[in-house]
Amino acid sequence: MTLISDELARTAVTRSEAREAIVLDTASRYWLYPATKKSAPTLIFIHGYRGNHHGLEAIAGALPDFNIVIPDLPGFGKSAPFAGEHSIDVYVAWLDKFVDHIGRELKLSKKPVLVGHSFGSIISSAFATSTDSISHLVLINPVSAPALEGPKAALTELVKLMFWLSGKLPMKSGLKMLKSWPMVRGMSIVMTKSWNRELRNWVHAQHDANFNDFANRRVAIEGYNASISHNVAEYAARFTVPTTLIIGAKDDITSVKQQEAMAETIPIHWSLTTLRGVGHLTHYEKPFDVAAAIREDLIDSDEVAAEGRRK
C-alpha cells in the first residue's frame, strides 16, 4: 500500500515549476504548482521554521484544482538570507512584496489566498493586519499563544537554552549543535503522533532531509527568536479577511483551548477544524484532511460573501 502523504507529495512535484525573483533585494526561490484550469483560485503557502517548500507539498498534491505557490522563506531552502535581521517585521515586508510579485507574474484577476503553517502562521497573521491584497487567510497549526505557555513549556525552555548555547559556542561547534541528529530526530519523535511505523519513518526522513536546510547559524538563531517572540493571538483581533483555522488535537505548541480562545477574538468570518490523533505535523500526517478543510471552507466563504452574510 502506497503511503498517502508520500504519494501526494510526489504528485505535487510532478506538476511543480521552479522560479526565482528578487524580492526585497533578496534572491527568492519559489515553486508554482499549476491547476488544470488557469482560472483556478491561487493559494500562496508560507512554510514553518527550519522548513522549506517541500514540507507543504503533500497538501499541494491534495489540491490539484488550485494554483499553488510555495516559496522558500529567505534564509531557508534555496532562497538567500536577508542582509539584515530575520525578524517578523522583515519577513512581513518581504511577504508584501512577494504577494505583489505573484499577482503580477501570474496576472491574477482575483486576490490570492494566503496559507501559513506554524512559524508561517505568525508571518501570515502579521501580514494580514495591514494589507488588502489577499482574499482569505488559512492558518495551519497556528502558533496562537506565547511559546512558554504551550503544553510543552518545559521542553520549550530546554530548546531555548540550546539555541542560546549554540550562539555562544564557536561557529563550527554551534552550527554542529543546531544540526545534530539528536536535536532533529528528538523534535521529530516528540511531534509525530501517528503510531503507523511507515508514516513515522517517512516523517523522520522528511525532517532529516529538510530540517537543516538553512543558510547559516545566524539565520537559524534569528528565525528561532522571531518564532518565540510573537504569536497569532497578537494579530487576530485585527484580521480583516475571512479566516480558516486548522489545528491538531495533540499539538505540543498550542493547545486546543488556546486556539479556541484566539479564534474568538477574530472580528470577521472564521472557522476552526480540529483534526484528531495528530499534533503540530498535520501537513505531514494528515495532508489530505488539511486540504479538504481548506477546500470546504473556501467554498463556504465564497457563498457567504455572495450572500452578504457572516458566519
Summary of the structure (lengths in Angstrom):
residues: 311
radius of gyration: 18.2
end to end distance: 40.2
largest distance: 60.7
contacts: 1082
relative contact order: 0.15
helix: 49%
strand: 16%
